[in-house]
């Protein structure tokens, strides 16, 4: 069963923050109502998604075939810890909304580097010259627990505070609010 992470108006956020592109980590089963579909219905010029599961990417190639053919949708088969390899170029000179939702929550995936790669994803965003992108981090209800999704590599840290600190290292002027996701206040929104 798909747990839809978006319970907010993505188009409203796109317009309010003048975002041109959308980049998400973690696709989910593309036969369901995934956030990539919300992004494509919104007015984003280009939509990107990086997903580690080859079966979901292969399904997504069919589901999103028309958008892929026009160049509006880009589906990337890779671990999101490698996100920095996919966010270079002039496309990312334009303001982008990043929706970070990659995590391993079952034992069906074995080719991951991190069960919760948020720190690496934020490091990648930090390499972009533009420092005012919108950053949404999903699943606060899990991130606020010790060792989210069983991720042990960072130690027993205050994961949410570390995420905020990393975002502030990209730009000290970021402000934070929460949006409704699977549950109320489940998505961290960082904006300038």
VEXLUM-890711 format. One record per residue (C-alpha): residue number from 1; residue in one letter; y, x, z. Coordinates in steps of 0.5 Angstrom, whole numbers, m for minus. Layout:
<atoms>
ATOM   pati   segu       y       x       z
ATOM    NUM      a       Y       X       Z
...
</atoms>
This chain:
<atoms>
ATOM   pati   segu       y       x       z
ATOM      1      x       0       0       0
ATOM      2      x       7       3      m2
ATOM      3      x      12       3       4
ATOM      4      x      19       2       0
ATOM      5      x      24       7       3
ATOM      6      x      30       4       0
ATOM      7      x      33      m2       3
ATOM      8      x      40      m1       1
ATOM      9      x      44      m1      m5
ATOM     10      x      43       5      m9
ATOM     11      x      48       3     m14
ATOM     12      x      53       2      m9
ATOM     13      x      52       9      m6
ATOM     14      x      52      12     m13
ATOM     15      x      59       9     m14
ATOM     16      x      62      10      m8
ATOM     17      x      60      17      m8
ATOM     18      x      61      18     m15
ATOM     19      x      54      21     m17
ATOM     20      x      52      22     m24
ATOM     21      x      45      24     m23
ATOM     22      x      39      23     m18
ATOM     23      x      34      28     m16
ATOM     24      x      28      25     m11
ATOM     25      x      22      29      m8
ATOM     26      x      16      25      m8
ATOM     27      x      14      20     m13
ATOM     28      x       9      16     m10
ATOM     29      x       4      11     m14
ATOM     30      x       9       9     m20
ATOM     31      x       5       3     m21
ATOM     32      x       9       0     m15
ATOM     33      x      16      m1     m14
ATOM     34      x      18       6     m13
ATOM     35      x      25       9     m11
ATOM     36      x      25      12     m18
ATOM     37      x      25       5     m21
ATOM     38      x      31       4     m17
ATOM     39      x      35      10     m19
ATOM     40      x      33       8     m27
ATOM     41      x      36       1     m26
ATOM     42      x      42       4     m22
ATOM     43      x      47       7     m27
ATOM     44      x      45      15     m26
ATOM     45      x      46      19     m32
ATOM     46      x      39      23     m31
ATOM     47      x      34      22     m26
ATOM     48      x      29      27     m24
ATOM     49      x      23      27     m19
ATOM     50      x      19      32     m17
ATOM     51      x      11      30     m15
ATOM     52      x       6      35     m13
ATOM     53      x       0      30     m14
ATOM     54      x      m2      30     m21
ATOM     55      x      m5      23     m22
ATOM     56      x       1      20     m20
ATOM     57      x       5      25     m25
ATOM     58      x       0      23     m30
ATOM     59      x       1      15     m29
ATOM     60      x       8      16     m28
ATOM     61      x       8      19     m35
ATOM     62      x       6      12     m38
ATOM     63      x      10       8     m33
ATOM     64      x      16      12     m35
ATOM     65      x      15      14     m42
ATOM     66      x      21      10     m45
ATOM     67      x      26      14     m40
ATOM     68      x      22      20     m41
ATOM     69      x      23      20     m49
ATOM     70      x      30      18     m48
ATOM     71      x      31      24     m44
ATOM     72      x      34      20     m38
ATOM     73      x      28      21     m33
ATOM     74      x      25      28     m32
ATOM     75      x      18      28     m28
ATOM     76      x      16      35     m25
ATOM     77      x       9      36     m23
ATOM     78      x      10      42     m18
ATOM     79      x      11      43     m10
ATOM     80      x      18      41      m8
ATOM     81      x      18      48      m4
ATOM     82      x      19      50     m11
ATOM     83      x      25      45     m12
ATOM     84      x      30      51     m13
ATOM     85      x      26      53     m20
ATOM     86      x      28      46     m23
ATOM     87      x      36      45     m21
ATOM     88      x      39      50     m24
ATOM     89      x      43      49     m31
ATOM     90      x      50      45     m32
ATOM     91      x      46      38     m30
ATOM     92      x      47      40     m23
ATOM     93      x      55      42     m24
ATOM     94      x      55      34     m24
ATOM     95      x      55      31     m17
ATOM     96      x      48      29     m15
ATOM     97      x      45      24     m10
ATOM     98      x      38      28      m7
ATOM     99      x      33      23      m4
ATOM    100      x      28      28       0
ATOM    101      x      22      24       1
ATOM    102      x      16      29       0
ATOM    103      x      11      30       5
ATOM    104      x       4      30       6
ATOM    105      x       1      24      10
ATOM    106      x      m6      24       9
ATOM    107      x     m12      29       7
ATOM    108      x     m12      27       0
ATOM    109      x      m7      33      m2
ATOM    110      x      m9      40      m1
ATOM    111      x      m5      44      m6
ATOM    112      x       1      44      m2
ATOM    113      x       5      49       2
ATOM    114      x       8      45       7
ATOM    115      x       6      38      10
ATOM    116      x      14      37      11
ATOM    117      x      18      41       6
ATOM    118      x      25      39       8
ATOM    119      x      28      46      10
ATOM    120      x      26      49       3
ATOM    121      x      29      43      m1
ATOM    122      x      35      44       3
ATOM    123      x      35      51       2
ATOM    124      x      34      49      m6
ATOM    125      x      40      45      m5
ATOM    126      x      44      50      m2
ATOM    127      x      43      54      m8
ATOM    128      x      47      50     m13
ATOM    129      x      54      52     m14
ATOM    130      x      57      44     m12
ATOM    131      x      57      43      m5
ATOM    132      x      59      36      m4
ATOM    133      x      52      33      m7
ATOM    134      x      50      27      m3
ATOM    135      x      43      28       1
ATOM    136      x      39      23       3
ATOM    137      x      33      24       8
ATOM    138      x      28      19       9
ATOM    139      x      23      17      15
ATOM    140      x      27      19      21
ATOM    141      x      22      15      25
ATOM    142      x      17      21      24
ATOM    143      x      22      26      23
ATOM    144      x      25      25      30
ATOM    145      x      18      26      33
ATOM    146      x      15      33      34
ATOM    147      x      11      36      28
ATOM    148      x      13      31      23
ATOM    149      x       7      30      19
ATOM    150      x       3      35      23
ATOM    151      x       8      41      20
ATOM    152      x       7      46      25
ATOM    153      x      10      52      21
ATOM    154      x      17      51      24
ATOM    155      x      15      51      31
ATOM    156      x      16      45      36
ATOM    157      x      24      44      34
ATOM    158      x      29      39      34
ATOM    159      x      27      37      27
ATOM    160      x      33      32      26
ATOM    161      x      38      37      29
ATOM    162      x      35      43      25
ATOM    163      x      36      39      18
ATOM    164      x      43      37      20
ATOM    165      x      45      44      22
ATOM    166      x      42      46      15
ATOM    167      x      46      41      11
ATOM    168      x      52      43      15
ATOM    169      x      51      50      13
ATOM    170      x      51      48       6
ATOM    171      x      58      45       7
ATOM    172      x      61      44      14
ATOM    173      x      65      38      12
ATOM    174      x      59      34      11
ATOM    175      x      59      27      15
ATOM    176      x      52      23      17
ATOM    177      x      50      16      18
ATOM    178      x      44      12      17
ATOM    179      x      41       7      12
ATOM    180      x      36       2      13
ATOM    181      x      29       4      10
ATOM    182      x      22       2      11
ATOM    183      x      25       1      18
ATOM    184      x      33       0      20
ATOM    185      x      36       7      21
ATOM    186      x      31      11      17
ATOM    187      x      35      14      12
ATOM    188      x      40      20      14
ATOM    189      x      45      20       9
ATOM    190      x      50      26       9
ATOM    191      x      56      26       5
ATOM    192      x      63      29       4
</atoms>
